[in-house]
Amino acid sequence: MMVIFLTVNAIIDVKKSNNQQHILWITENYPPSRGGMAQSCDRIVENLKQKNILIDIIHFMPGKHRIKAEVKAQGQYIRCYLDGDYGHAMNCLWNFIQNNPDQNYSHVVCFGGYYSMKAAPLYAAWLDKPLVTMLRGNDFDAAIFSTRKQSVLLQALEQSTKISCVCQDMSHKVNRLIKNNKAAFIGNGINLDHWHALPSNHSNAQRWRSKNACKDKLVLGVFGHIKLKKGVDFFLQTLQKSGYADRIHCLLVGDFDEAVKQTLDSSPNNSPNNSLDNSLDNSQEISYSLLPFKDRYELVDYYLSCDIIAIPSFYDGMPNVLLEAGGLGIPVIASNTSGMKDLLEDGVHGYLFNPGDFNQCRHAIYQLLNTSKKQLKSYGGALKQNIAQHYNDTIETQNYINLFNQAISKYTNETQENQNISFGVGGP
C-alpha cells in the first residue's frame, strides 16, 4: 500500500498569476542528499524561485513506498520513496500528481538520475507539457555506454523539447546523437557575494599548514566525491613517478574511491602521513593528509590551506569544486576536458593537461613547482575574475529562464503544427 502524507510548514499562498511558470521538477539529487548534483539542484531551484517561478519538486529517495508532500515557499517538496516495485511507486505518484488541485504545470523538468529519466518523459507526455532535461556529468557520461541505462537516456533526450548541458563538449555530443539541436550549454554558477573568505578562515588555514609541516612544501588539494572518472589515482601515481613528490603535500578531503586509498596506503610502514608504491620504479613517497567529507562551508578553511587544487578527471561535468576553489582565488591544475576546458586557460588560471596523459601531467606538475607563489596568486585572481564575470549564478539563472521560455514557444509551435497536419490545414 502507498501511504501519502501532507505536511504544511506554514500557510503559504502558492497561487500563480496567469503567466507565471509552474514547473514539475523530477530529480534524485536534492538535499538532504549529498554531493555536487544535489548542491547544484538546490542552488538552481532556489534562484528560480526568487524569480517568481513556482516549482514542485519530486525527489526520489530510497525507502519504504510512500509519498510525503510539504508545502514550501513557491511550491511543494514531494518525497517519493522507492523500494523495489518501481512500477507501483510511479503509478501511485501519477495518481498524486493528477489529484493535485494546482497541477496546471507549464513544464516538466528532469534533473538527473535513472528513475527520473524513466518517469519524466511519461509524465510530460500525459500532462501534455514540454520536457526540459538538464544533464549533469554522470547522467550522460555513464549512461550512454550502459546496457541498462542507454535506452532510457536516449528516449528522454528524444522526447525533450529542450536540453541543457553543463559543458560544451556534452552539448555537442548530444546534438550529434539527436535531431534539431535541442541541447544548449549552461555552465554552473556561483554567488561570490555569499561565497567568500573571512579573516578567521585565513587564520584557520594558516594554522592547518603550520600544524601539518607544510612550510617547505606546496599544498595541493583534492576535494569531493572521488570516483574512478575523477582521475585522482592516475594523478597520484603520476606524482609518485614524477620525481617531484617530495616537494608537495596532498590534502585530500571527501569520499574516495578504493583505488585511491590503496595507492595512499601502499607505504611499507603504512604511515598515515605518507605513501609509497613500491611497484612503481623510481617512485617516491607522497606526503598527504586524508580528511572525511565536509559540508560546503566547512571547506573554506581547507581550500585556503592549498596553493593549488587538482581536478584530473578523465571526463566530467563542471565540478562545483572548480567554482568554489576558483571563487576563493585558488588556481587549478586540471585535465583539459569537459567543464575545465570551458572555464580554464592554460598559463592564465593554472595548468592543463590532456586527460590520462602521463607526460603532459608530469610536465604540468613541473611547471607548477617552478612557478612563484606570487604568480600562483595571480593565476588564482584571474580565475576568480573569470568566474565572477562569466560563471555567476545570475547568468546561470537567466540562462535557465531563457531555456524554459524557448521550450514553451517551441512546444506550442510543434503542437500547432501537429494539429494542422491532423486536420489537413494547408493541404492540397
Backbone hydrogen bonds in HBPLUS format (Angstrom, degrees):
<---DONOR---> <-ACCEPTOR-->    atom                        ^
c    i                          cat <-CA-CA->   ^        H-A-AA   ^      H-
h    n   atom  resd res      DA  || num        DHA   H-A  angle D-A-AA Bond
n    s   type  num  typ     dist DA aas  dist angle  dist       angle   num
A0067-ILE N   A0003-VAL O   2.84 MM  64  6.23 161.2  1.87 157.5 163.4     1
A0005-PHE N   A0067-ILE O   2.81 MM  62  6.30 156.2  1.86 154.8 163.0     2
A0069-ALA N   A0005-PHE O   2.87 MM  64  6.08 171.8  1.87 148.0 149.0     3
A0007-THR N   A0069-ALA O   2.64 MM  62  5.99 171.1  1.64 167.0 170.2     4
A0071-VAL N   A0007-THR O   3.11 MM  64  6.71 144.3  2.24 151.7 162.4     5
A0020-GLN N   A0017-SER O   3.14 MM   3  5.16 159.0  2.19 106.0 112.5     6
A0054-LEU N   A0021-GLN O   3.04 MM  33  6.25 156.5  2.10 163.8 156.6     7
A0106-SER N   A0022-HIS O   2.71 MM  84  5.26 165.8  1.73 146.9 151.7     8
A0023-ILE N   A0054-LEU O   2.83 MM  31  6.20 162.8  1.86 153.9 152.1     9
A0056-ASP N   A0023-ILE O   2.90 MM  33  6.22 166.4  1.92 172.2 176.8    10
A0024-LEU N   A0107-HIS O   3.08 MM  83  6.30 169.4  2.09 144.2 146.8    11
A0109-VAL N   A0024-LEU O   2.83 MM  85  6.15 163.1  1.86 150.6 155.2    12
A0025-TRP N   A0056-ASP O   2.82 MM  31  5.89 166.4  1.83 156.5 160.7    13
A0058-ILE N   A0025-TRP O   2.73 MM  33  6.01 168.4  1.74 160.8 163.5    14
A0026-ILE N   A0109-VAL O   2.81 MM  83  5.96 178.6  1.81 161.1 161.4    15
A0111-PHE N   A0026-ILE O   2.89 MM  85  6.08 175.1  1.90 165.9 167.6    16
A0027-THR N   A0058-ILE O   2.96 MM  31  6.26 163.0  1.99 174.7 179.6    17
A0060-PHE N   A0027-THR O   2.95 MM  33  6.34 161.2  1.98 157.5 161.0    18
A0033-SER N   A0030-TYR O   2.90 MM   3  5.45 148.7  2.00 133.0 126.6    19
A0039-GLN N   A0035-GLY O   3.07 MM   4  6.31 155.7  2.13 148.2 155.8    20
A0040-SER N   A0036-GLY O   2.88 MM   4  6.07 157.0  1.93 146.7 152.6    21
A0041-CYS N   A0037-MET O   2.89 MM   4  6.05 160.5  1.93 147.2 152.8    22
A0042-ASP N   A0038-ALA O   3.01 MM   4  6.15 162.3  2.04 146.9 151.2    23
A0043-ARG N   A0039-GLN O   3.07 MM   4  6.29 162.1  2.10 147.4 152.2    24
A0044-ILE N   A0040-SER O   2.96 MM   4  6.13 171.4  1.96 158.0 159.8    25
A0045-VAL N   A0041-CYS O   2.97 MM   4  6.04 169.1  1.99 152.8 156.3    26
A0046-GLU N   A0042-ASP O   3.01 MM   4  6.08 169.9  2.02 150.9 154.2    27
A0047-ASN N   A0043-ARG O   3.04 MM   4  6.16 159.9  2.08 148.9 154.6    28
A0048-LEU N   A0044-ILE O   2.98 MM   4  6.16 152.7  2.05 148.2 155.6    29
A0049-LYS N   A0045-VAL O   2.95 MM   4  6.20 155.3  2.01 151.9 158.9    30
A0050-GLN N   A0046-GLU O   3.11 MM   4  6.37 146.5  2.22 141.0 149.4    31
A0051-LYS N   A0048-LEU O   2.95 MM   3  5.07 144.5  2.07 100.5 111.8    32
A0053-ILE N   A0048-LEU O   3.34 MM   5  5.80 150.5  2.43 137.2 140.2    33
A0052-ASN N   A0049-LYS O   2.91 MM   3  5.14 143.8  2.04 117.9 117.1    34
A0055-ILE N   A0074-GLN O   2.93 MM  19  6.30 167.7  1.95 154.8 153.3    35
A0057-ILE N   A0076-GLN O   2.84 MM  19  6.17 159.5  1.88 159.6 155.8    36
A0078-ILE N   A0057-ILE O   2.67 MM  21  5.76 168.6  1.68 171.8 176.0    37
A0059-HIS N   A0078-ILE O   2.81 MM  19  6.10 163.1  1.84 156.5 161.5    38
A0080-CYS N   A0059-HIS O   2.96 MM  21  5.91 168.6  1.97 138.9 142.4    39
A0061-MET N   A0080-CYS O   3.00 MM  19  6.14 157.0  2.06 142.8 145.3    40
A0082-LEU N   A0061-MET O   2.73 MM  21  6.03 155.5  1.79 159.5 168.0    41
A0063-GLY N   A0082-LEU O   3.10 MM  19  5.55 149.8  2.19 138.5 134.1    42
A0081-TYR N   A0066-ARG O   3.00 MM  15  5.48 169.1  2.01 169.7 170.4    43
A0068-LYS N   A0079-ARG O   2.87 MM  11  5.09 161.2  1.91 147.3 153.8    44
A0079-ARG N   A0068-LYS O   2.77 MM  11  5.09 160.5  1.81 157.9 152.4    45
A0070-GLU N   A0077-TYR O   2.88 MM   7  5.22 150.1  1.97 139.5 149.5    46
A0077-TYR N   A0070-GLU O   2.86 MM   7  5.22 160.7  1.90 153.0 159.7    47
A0072-LYS N   A0075-GLY O   2.79 MM   3  5.38 157.6  1.84 150.3 154.7    48
A0085-ASP N   A0083-ASP O   3.10 MM   2  5.99 134.0  2.32 102.9  91.3    49
A0086-TYR N   A0084-GLY O   3.02 MM   2  5.81 121.9  2.37 111.4  95.2    50
A0089-ALA N   A0085-ASP O   3.23 MM   4  6.51 163.7  2.25 150.5 154.8    51
A0090-MET N   A0086-TYR O   2.91 MM   4  6.17 159.6  1.95 158.1 163.7    52
A0091-ASN N   A0087-GLY O   3.04 MM   4  6.21 157.6  2.09 148.4 153.9    53
A0092-CYS N   A0088-HIS O   3.02 MM   4  6.23 160.2  2.06 150.4 155.9    54
A0093-LEU N   A0089-ALA O   2.90 MM   4  6.07 149.5  1.99 143.4 152.6    55
A0094-TRP N   A0090-MET O   2.94 MM   4  6.14 150.1  2.03 141.1 148.9    56
A0095-ASN N   A0091-ASN O   3.06 MM   4  6.38 150.9  2.14 143.2 150.6    57
A0096-PHE N   A0092-CYS O   3.07 MM   4  6.38 152.0  2.16 142.4 149.8    58
A0097-ILE N   A0093-LEU O   2.92 MM   4  6.27 156.1  1.97 151.6 157.8    59
A0098-GLN N   A0094-TRP O   2.91 MM   4  6.12 165.9  1.93 153.8 157.2    60
A0099-ASN N   A0095-ASN O   3.02 MM   4  6.18 149.4  2.12 144.9 152.8    61
A0100-ASN N   A0097-ILE O   3.17 MM   3  5.20 158.9  2.21 103.2 109.5    62
A0105-TYR N   A0103-GLN O   2.93 MM   2  5.50 131.0  2.17 105.2  90.5    63
A0108-VAL N   A0130-PRO O   2.98 MM  22  6.26 153.6  2.05 163.7 163.9    64
A0132-VAL N   A0108-VAL O   2.87 MM  24  6.26 161.9  1.90 160.7 166.5    65
A0110-CYS N   A0132-VAL O   2.93 MM  22  6.29 158.6  1.97 149.1 154.1    66
A0134-MET N   A0110-CYS O   2.85 MM  24  6.05 173.6  1.85 164.6 166.2    67
A0117-MET N   A0113-GLY O   3.06 MM   4  6.27 151.6  2.14 145.0 152.5    68
A0118-LYS N   A0114-TYR O   3.07 MM   4  6.40 133.2  2.30 140.8 153.7    69
A0119-ALA N   A0115-TYR O   3.01 MM   4  6.20 156.2  2.07 147.3 152.9    70
A0120-ALA N   A0116-SER O   2.85 MM   4  5.75 170.2  1.86 155.4 158.5    71
A0122-LEU N   A0119-ALA O   3.10 MM   3  5.52 120.3  2.47 110.6 124.9    72
A0123-TYR N   A0119-ALA O   3.04 MM   4  6.25 170.0  2.05 164.2 167.3    73
A0124-ALA N   A0120-ALA O   2.91 MM   4  5.97 161.5  1.94 154.4 159.8    74
A0125-ALA N   A0121-PRO O   3.06 MM   4  6.17 155.4  2.12 138.8 145.2    75
A0126-TRP N   A0122-LEU O   2.93 MM   4  6.18 165.2  1.95 156.3 160.2    76
A0127-LEU N   A0123-TYR O   2.87 MM   4  5.96 148.0  1.97 145.9 154.5    77
A0128-ASP N   A0124-ALA O   2.89 MM   4  5.79 114.8  2.32 131.8 147.8    78
A0129-LYS N   A0124-ALA O   3.01 MM   5  5.22 164.6  2.03 147.0 152.0    79
A0128-ASP N   A0125-ALA O   3.11 MM   3  4.86 140.6  2.27  91.9 103.7    80
A0161-THR N   A0131-LEU O   2.77 MM  30  5.47 154.3  1.84 146.3 154.7    81
A0133-THR N   A0162-LYS O   3.09 MM  29  6.60 152.1  2.17 156.0 156.2    82
A0164-SER N   A0133-THR O   2.95 MM  31  6.45 156.0  2.01 151.0 158.1    83
A0135-LEU N   A0164-SER O   2.82 MM  29  5.95 150.6  1.91 166.5 162.0    84
A0141-ASP N   A0137-GLY O   3.04 MM   4  6.06 156.1  2.10 170.5 165.1    85
A0142-ALA N   A0138-ASN O   3.21 MM   4  5.29 152.3  2.29 124.1 132.5    86
A0144-ILE N   A0140-PHE O   2.98 MM   4  5.61 163.3  2.00 152.4 154.5    87
A0146-SER N   A0143-ALA O   3.05 MM   3  4.96 165.0  2.07 107.5 111.8    88
A0150-GLN N   A0146-SER O   2.94 MM   4  5.34 154.8  2.00 144.0 146.6    89
A0153-LEU N   A0149-LYS O   2.95 MM   4  6.19 163.5  1.98 161.4 166.0    90
A0154-LEU N   A0150-GLN O   2.91 MM   4  6.16 171.8  1.92 160.3 161.8    91
A0155-GLN N   A0151-SER O   2.96 MM   4  6.01 156.5  2.02 142.7 149.3    92
A0156-ALA N   A0152-VAL O   3.07 MM   4  6.24 158.4  2.12 145.7 151.5    93
A0157-LEU N   A0153-LEU O   2.95 MM   4  6.25 157.9  2.00 153.4 159.9    94
A0158-GLU N   A0154-LEU O   2.88 MM   4  6.03 162.0  1.91 149.5 154.5    95
A0159-GLN N   A0155-GLN O   3.03 MM   4  6.19 156.6  2.09 146.9 152.7    96
A0160-SER N   A0156-ALA O   3.02 MM   4  6.04 131.0  2.27 139.0 151.4    97
A0160-SER N   A0157-LEU O   3.27 MM   3  5.13 133.7  2.50  92.7 105.0    98
A0163-ILE N   A0182-LYS O   3.22 MM  19  5.69 157.4  2.27 130.0 123.6    99
A0184-ALA N   A0163-ILE O   2.83 MM  21  6.23 147.6  1.94 149.2 157.6   100
A0165-CYS N   A0184-ALA O   2.85 MM  19  6.07 147.4  1.96 159.2 162.8   101
A0186-ILE N   A0165-CYS O   2.83 MM  21  5.87 166.7  1.84 159.2 163.4   102
A0171-SER N   A0167-CYS O   3.31 MM   4  6.69 158.2  2.36 147.1 153.0   103
A0172-HIS N   A0168-GLN O   2.96 MM   4  6.27 155.1  2.03 155.3 161.7   104
A0173-LYS N   A0169-ASP O   3.08 MM   4  6.35 158.7  2.13 146.9 152.4   105
A0174-VAL N   A0170-MET O   2.93 MM   4  6.17 164.0  1.96 155.9 159.8   106
A0175-ASN N   A0171-SER O   3.02 MM   4  6.13 162.4  2.06 145.4 150.2   107
A0176-ARG N   A0172-HIS O   3.11 MM   4  6.30 128.7  2.38 139.4 151.9   108
A0176-ARG N   A0173-LYS O   3.20 MM   3  5.23 137.7  2.39  95.5 107.3   109
A0177-LEU N   A0174-VAL O   3.00 MM   3  5.13 142.6  2.14 101.2 112.6   110
A0178-ILE N   A0174-VAL O   3.07 MM   4  6.32 150.2  2.16 157.5 164.7   111
A0190-ILE N   A0391-TYR O   3.08 MM 201  6.59 133.1  2.31 130.8 141.5   112
A0393-ASP N   A0190-ILE O   3.24 MM 203  4.79 136.6  2.44 103.3 104.6   113
A0194-HIS N   A0191-ASN O   3.11 MM   3  5.64 146.1  2.23 109.7 118.2   114
A0195-TRP N   A0191-ASN O   3.03 MM   4  6.19 128.1  2.31 135.8 150.5   115
A0201-ASN N   A0198-LEU O   2.91 MM   3  5.20 126.9  2.19 106.0 120.0   116
A0202-HIS N   A0198-LEU O   3.28 MM   4  6.76 154.6  2.35 154.6 160.9   117
A0203-SER N   A0199-PRO O   3.02 MM   4  6.32 155.3  2.09 148.6 155.9   118
A0204-ASN N   A0200-SER O   2.89 MM   4  6.07 160.2  1.93 148.4 153.6   119
A0205-ALA N   A0201-ASN O   2.93 MM   4  6.14 153.3  2.01 145.9 153.4   120
A0206-GLN N   A0202-HIS O   3.01 MM   4  6.23 156.9  2.07 145.9 151.6   121
A0207-ARG N   A0203-SER O   3.01 MM   4  6.27 156.3  2.07 149.2 155.6   122
A0208-TRP N   A0204-ASN O   2.97 MM   4  6.21 154.4  2.04 145.0 151.9   123
A0209-ARG N   A0205-ALA O   3.04 MM   4  6.34 161.3  2.08 151.0 155.2   124
A0210-SER N   A0206-GLN O   3.04 MM   4  6.26 159.4  2.08 147.4 153.0   125
A0211-LYS N   A0207-ARG O   2.88 MM   4  6.03 162.0  1.92 152.1 157.1   126
A0212-ASN N   A0208-TRP O   3.03 MM   4  6.14 145.4  2.15 146.8 155.2   127
A0214-CYS N   A0209-ARG O   3.07 MM   5  5.19 166.8  2.09 159.0 157.6   128
A0213-ALA N   A0210-SER O   3.35 MM   3  5.40 159.7  2.40 110.0 108.6   129
A0217-LYS N   A0214-CYS O   3.29 MM   3  5.04 157.9  2.35  98.3 104.9   130
A0218-LEU N   A0247-ARG O   3.07 MM  29  6.39 170.7  2.07 149.8 147.1   131
A0249-HIS N   A0218-LEU O   2.84 MM  31  6.07 162.4  1.87 152.6 155.6   132
A0307-ASP N   A0219-VAL O   2.81 MM  88  5.31 158.3  1.86 138.6 145.7   133
A0308-ILE N   A0219-VAL O   3.38 MM  89  6.82 148.2  2.49 158.8 163.3   134
A0220-LEU N   A0249-HIS O   2.90 MM  29  6.17 159.9  1.94 151.4 158.0   135
A0251-LEU N   A0220-LEU O   2.86 MM  31  6.05 161.4  1.90 144.8 150.7   136
A0221-GLY N   A0308-ILE O   2.92 MM  87  6.34 164.4  1.95 153.1 157.0   137
A0310-ALA N   A0221-GLY O   2.82 MM  89  6.02 168.2  1.84 174.5 171.2   138
A0222-VAL N   A0251-LEU O   2.86 MM  29  6.23 152.6  1.93 158.5 158.9   139
A0253-VAL N   A0222-VAL O   2.90 MM  31  6.34 162.2  1.93 164.4 170.3   140
A0224-GLY N   A0253-VAL O   2.99 MM  29  6.52 137.8  2.17 156.2 162.4   141
A0255-ASP N   A0224-GLY O   3.16 MM  31  6.44 133.5  2.38 127.7 140.8   142
A0226-ILE N   A0255-ASP O   2.59 MM  29  5.87 153.0  1.66 170.6 178.5   143
A0257-ASP N   A0226-ILE O   2.79 MM  31  5.72 115.5  2.21 140.1 158.1   144
A0230-LYS N   A0227-LYS O   2.96 MM   3  5.53 150.8  2.05 115.9 124.7   145
A0231-GLY N   A0228-LEU O   3.22 MM   3  6.04 172.5  2.22 123.9 126.2   146
A0314-PHE N   A0229-LYS O   2.79 MM  85  5.44 159.7  1.83 156.1 163.1   147
A0235-PHE N   A0231-GLY O   3.01 MM   4  6.25 156.4  2.07 146.1 152.9   148
A0236-LEU N   A0232-VAL O   2.87 MM   4  6.12 162.6  1.90 156.0 159.9   149
A0237-GLN N   A0233-ASP O   2.99 MM   4  6.15 160.9  2.03 150.0 155.2   150
A0238-THR N   A0234-PHE O   2.90 MM   4  6.10 149.9  1.99 145.6 154.5   151
A0239-LEU N   A0235-PHE O   2.87 MM   4  6.15 155.7  1.93 147.8 154.7   152
A0240-GLN N   A0236-LEU O   2.88 MM   4  6.18 152.1  1.96 145.1 152.9   153
A0241-LYS N   A0237-GLN O   3.09 MM   4  6.31 153.6  2.16 143.6 149.3   154
A0242-SER N   A0238-THR O   2.90 MM   4  5.85 125.8  2.20 142.3 157.5   155
A0242-SER N   A0239-LEU O   3.24 MM   3  4.98 137.2  2.43  92.2 104.2   156
A0284-GLN N   A0240-GLN O   2.99 MM  44  5.03 136.9  2.18 119.1 131.2   157
A0247-ARG N   A0244-TYR O   3.00 MM   3  5.71 166.6  2.01 125.2 129.0   158
A0248-ILE N   A0245-ALA O   3.23 MM   3  5.49 170.4  2.24 115.6 116.7   159
A0250-CYS N   A0287-SER O   2.83 MM  37  6.22 166.7  1.84 152.4 150.7   160
A0289-SER N   A0250-CYS O   2.82 MM  39  6.31 147.5  1.93 162.5 169.8   161
A0252-LEU N   A0289-SER O   2.85 MM  37  6.11 174.9  1.85 175.7 175.1   162
A0291-LEU N   A0252-LEU O   2.77 MM  39  6.12 170.5  1.78 167.6 171.0   163
A0254-GLY N   A0291-LEU O   3.07 MM  37  6.45 162.1  2.11 146.4 148.3   164
A0260-VAL N   A0257-ASP O   3.05 MM   3  5.53 129.3  2.32 109.9 121.8   165
A0261-LYS N   A0257-ASP O   3.36 MM   4  6.80 158.4  2.41 150.4 156.0   166
A0262-GLN N   A0258-GLU O   2.91 MM   4  6.19 153.4  1.99 151.1 158.7   167
A0263-THR N   A0259-ALA O   3.04 MM   4  6.27 153.9  2.12 143.5 149.9   168
A0264-LEU N   A0260-VAL O   3.00 MM   4  6.29 161.6  2.04 151.7 156.5   169
A0265-ASP N   A0261-LYS O   2.77 MM   4  5.83 143.5  1.90 144.1 155.1   170
A0270-ASN N   A0267-SER O   2.93 MM   3  4.80 153.5  2.00 101.8 110.2   171
A0288-TYR N   A0273-ASN O   2.81 MM  15  5.37 169.8  1.82 149.6 151.6   172
A0275-SER N   A0286-ILE O   2.93 MM  11  4.96 126.6  2.22 123.0 138.4   173
A0286-ILE N   A0275-SER O   2.60 MM  11  4.96 144.2  1.72 136.7 149.6   174
A0280-LEU N   A0277-ASP O   3.22 MM   3  5.90 169.2  2.23 118.7 122.0   175
A0283-SER N   A0280-LEU O   3.23 MM   3  5.41 145.4  2.36 132.2 126.8   176
A0298-GLU N   A0295-ASP O   3.01 MM   3  5.33 134.8  2.22 108.3 121.6   177
A0299-LEU N   A0296-ARG O   3.04 MM   3  5.46 150.5  2.13 108.1 117.0   178
A0302-TYR N   A0299-LEU O   2.91 MM   3  5.22 117.3  2.31 105.1 121.3   179
A0303-TYR N   A0299-LEU O   2.81 MM   4  6.07 159.1  1.85 165.5 172.8   180
A0304-LEU N   A0300-VAL O   3.05 MM   4  6.23 167.8  2.06 154.9 157.7   181
A0305-SER N   A0302-TYR O   3.14 MM   3  4.89 137.3  2.33  90.8 103.1   182
A0306-CYS N   A0303-TYR O   3.04 MM   3  5.53 159.7  2.09 113.1 119.6   183
A0309-ILE N   A0331-PRO O   3.05 MM  22  6.42 157.0  2.10 144.9 151.2   184
A0333-ILE N   A0309-ILE O   2.84 MM  24  6.19 160.6  1.88 159.8 165.1   185
A0311-ILE N   A0333-ILE O   2.95 MM  22  6.38 155.0  2.01 148.7 155.4   186
A0335-SER N   A0311-ILE O   3.13 MM  24  6.61 151.7  2.21 142.9 140.3   187
A0339-GLY N   A0317-GLY O   2.78 MM  22  5.50 145.4  1.90 159.0 153.5   188
A0322-LEU N   A0319-PRO O   3.08 MM   3  5.43 132.7  2.32 104.1 115.1   189
A0324-GLU N   A0320-ASN O   2.82 MM   4  6.05 161.8  1.85 158.4 164.6   190
A0325-ALA N   A0321-VAL O   2.89 MM   4  5.84 171.9  1.89 150.0 152.8   191
A0326-GLY N   A0322-LEU O   3.06 MM   4  5.87 155.1  2.12 134.2 141.7   192
A0327-GLY N   A0323-LEU O   2.74 MM   4  5.56 143.2  1.88 133.3 143.9   193
A0328-LEU N   A0325-ALA O   3.04 MM   3  5.29 146.5  2.15 103.9 114.0   194
A0330-ILE N   A0325-ALA O   3.04 MM   5  5.31 162.9  2.07 140.2 139.1   195
A0329-GLY N   A0326-GLY O   2.93 MM   3  4.95 159.0  1.98 105.4 111.0   196
A0332-VAL N   A0349-HIS O   3.32 MM  17  6.63 162.2  2.36 146.0 150.6   197
A0351-TYR N   A0332-VAL O   2.99 MM  19  6.53 150.8  2.08 143.7 152.6   198
A0334-ALA N   A0351-TYR O   2.88 MM  17  6.35 159.7  1.92 164.1 167.5   199
A0353-PHE N   A0334-ALA O   3.08 MM  19  6.53 137.6  2.27 143.9 154.1   200
A0337-THR N   A0335-SER O   2.96 MM   2  5.66 134.7  2.17 103.8  90.6   201
A0336-ASN N   A0353-PHE O   2.68 MM  17  5.43 147.9  1.78 141.8 146.1   202
A0341-LYS N   A0337-THR O   3.16 MM   4  4.82 151.9  2.25 108.5 112.6   203
A0341-LYS N   A0338-SER O   3.13 MM   3  5.49 125.2  2.45 105.5 117.9   204
A0342-ASP N   A0338-SER O   3.34 MM   4  6.75 144.3  2.48 142.1 152.0   205
A0343-LEU N   A0339-GLY O   3.06 MM   4  6.21 153.7  2.13 147.4 153.3   206
A0344-LEU N   A0340-MET O   2.86 MM   4  5.55 161.9  1.89 150.2 154.6   207
A0348-VAL N   A0345-GLU O   3.03 MM   3  5.39 153.1  2.10 135.3 133.8   208
A0349-HIS N   A0345-GLU O   3.03 MM   4  5.70 165.5  2.05 166.0 163.6   209
A0347-GLY N   A0350-GLY O   2.86 MM   3  5.43 158.3  1.91 151.7 153.3   210
A0357-ASP N   A0354-ASN O   3.10 MM   3  5.53 158.8  2.14 141.0 138.4   211
A0361-CYS N   A0357-ASP O   2.95 MM   4  6.05 159.5  1.99 152.9 159.6   212
A0362-ARG N   A0358-PHE O   2.85 MM   4  6.01 163.9  1.87 156.4 160.7   213
A0363-HIS N   A0359-ASN O   2.97 MM   4  6.14 153.5  2.04 142.3 149.8   214
A0364-ALA N   A0360-GLN O   2.91 MM   4  6.14 150.0  2.00 145.3 153.4   215
A0365-ILE N   A0361-CYS O   3.01 MM   4  6.34 152.9  2.08 148.5 155.5   216
A0366-TYR N   A0362-ARG O   2.94 MM   4  6.23 153.2  2.01 144.9 152.7   217
A0367-GLN N   A0363-HIS O   2.85 MM   4  6.15 159.7  1.89 150.6 155.5   218
A0368-LEU N   A0364-ALA O   2.92 MM   4  6.12 157.9  1.97 145.5 151.9   219
A0369-LEU N   A0365-ILE O   3.03 MM   4  6.28 159.1  2.08 150.7 154.7   220
A0370-ASN N   A0366-TYR O   3.15 MM   4  6.35 124.6  2.48 139.7 153.8   221
A0370-ASN N   A0367-GLN O   3.12 MM   3  5.14 141.8  2.27  98.5 109.8   222
A0371-THR N   A0368-LEU O   3.20 MM   3  5.34 151.3  2.29 113.9 112.5   223
A0376-LEU N   A0372-SER O   3.00 MM   4  6.34 156.3  2.05 151.6 158.6   224
A0377-LYS N   A0373-LYS O   3.02 MM   4  6.26 154.4  2.09 146.0 152.2   225
A0378-SER N   A0374-LYS O   3.05 MM   4  6.35 143.9  2.18 138.3 148.6   226
A0379-TYR N   A0375-GLN O   2.90 MM   4  6.29 153.0  1.97 150.5 157.1   227
A0380-GLY N   A0376-LEU O   2.95 MM   4  6.26 159.7  1.99 148.4 153.9   228
A0381-GLY N   A0377-LYS O   2.87 MM   4  6.10 152.1  1.95 145.2 152.7   229
A0382-ALA N   A0378-SER O   2.98 MM   4  6.23 155.2  2.04 148.9 155.0   230
A0383-LEU N   A0379-TYR O   2.95 MM   4  6.23 152.2  2.03 148.9 156.8   231
A0384-LYS N   A0380-GLY O   2.96 MM   4  6.18 159.9  2.00 148.0 153.2   232
A0385-GLN N   A0381-GLY O   3.04 MM   4  6.25 155.8  2.10 144.0 150.3   233
A0386-ASN N   A0382-ALA O   3.00 MM   4  6.21 153.9  2.07 143.1 150.0   234
A0387-ILE N   A0383-LEU O   2.98 MM   4  6.23 159.6  2.02 153.9 158.7   235
A0388-ALA N   A0384-LYS O   2.92 MM   4  6.11 161.9  1.95 149.3 154.7   236
A0389-GLN N   A0385-GLN O   3.03 MM   4  6.17 149.8  2.12 145.9 153.0   237
A0390-HIS N   A0386-ASN O   2.94 MM   4  5.93 160.0  1.98 149.2 154.8   238
A0391-TYR N   A0387-ILE O   2.85 MM   4  4.63 149.0  1.95 125.5 133.0   239
A0396-GLU N   A0392-ASN O   3.22 MM   4  6.52 164.5  2.24 148.1 152.8   240
A0397-THR N   A0393-ASP O   2.97 MM   4  5.93 164.3  1.99 137.7 141.8   241
A0398-GLN N   A0394-THR O   3.07 MM   4  6.24 164.6  2.09 147.3 151.5   242
A0399-ASN N   A0395-ILE O   2.94 MM   4  6.08 154.2  2.00 150.4 157.6   243
A0400-TYR N   A0396-GLU O   3.14 MM   4  6.48 150.3  2.23 147.1 154.5   244
A0401-ILE N   A0397-THR O   3.00 MM   4  6.32 156.5  2.05 149.9 156.8   245
A0402-ASN N   A0398-GLN O   2.89 MM   4  6.12 162.1  1.93 150.9 155.4   246
A0403-LEU N   A0399-ASN O   2.97 MM   4  6.18 151.2  2.05 139.5 147.7   247
A0404-PHE N   A0400-TYR O   2.90 MM   4  6.18 157.2  1.95 152.1 157.2   248
A0405-ASN N   A0401-ILE O   2.97 MM   4  6.25 157.7  2.02 151.4 157.6   249
A0406-GLN N   A0402-ASN O   2.90 MM   4  6.15 156.6  1.96 148.8 155.4   250
A0407-ALA N   A0403-LEU O   2.89 MM   4  6.12 148.8  1.98 143.9 153.0   251
A0408-ILE N   A0404-PHE O   3.07 MM   4  6.37 156.9  2.12 148.6 153.1   252
A0409-SER N   A0405-ASN O   3.10 MM   4  6.34 168.2  2.11 150.5 153.6   253
A0410-LYS N   A0406-GLN O   2.85 MM   4  5.98 165.7  1.87 152.3 156.6   254
A0411-TYR N   A0407-ALA O   2.87 MM   4  5.90 163.9  1.90 148.2 153.3   255
A0412-THR N   A0408-ILE O   2.94 MM   4  5.99 160.3  1.97 149.4 154.9   256
A0413-ASN N   A0409-SER O   3.03 MM   4  6.21 161.2  2.07 146.7 151.8   257
A0414-GLU N   A0410-LYS O   2.91 MM   4  6.12 161.7  1.94 151.3 156.5   258
A0415-THR N   A0411-TYR O   2.90 MM   4  6.03 157.0  1.95 146.2 152.8   259
A0416-GLN N   A0412-THR O   3.00 MM   4  6.21 157.8  2.05 146.9 152.7   260
A0417-GLU N   A0413-ASN O   2.92 MM   4  6.17 156.6  1.98 148.1 154.8   261
A0418-ASN N   A0414-GLU O   2.93 MM   4  6.16 157.7  1.98 148.2 153.9   262
A0419-GLN N   A0415-THR O   3.00 MM   4  6.26 151.6  2.08 144.7 152.5   263
A0420-ASN N   A0416-GLN O   2.93 MM   4  6.18 154.5  2.00 147.9 154.9   264
A0421-ILE N   A0417-GLU O   2.97 MM   4  6.25 153.7  2.04 147.5 154.4   265
A0422-SER N   A0418-ASN O   2.93 MM   4  6.14 157.6  1.98 145.1 151.5   266
A0423-PHE N   A0419-GLN O   3.01 MM   4  6.22 152.7  2.08 148.5 154.7   267
A0425-VAL N   A0420-ASN O   2.71 MM   5  4.76 148.9  1.80 147.6 149.2   268
A0424-GLY N   A0421-ILE O   3.18 MM   3  4.97 157.3  2.23  98.0 104.7   269
A0427-GLY N   A0424-GLY O   3.19 MM   3  5.32 156.8  2.25 128.9 126.0   270
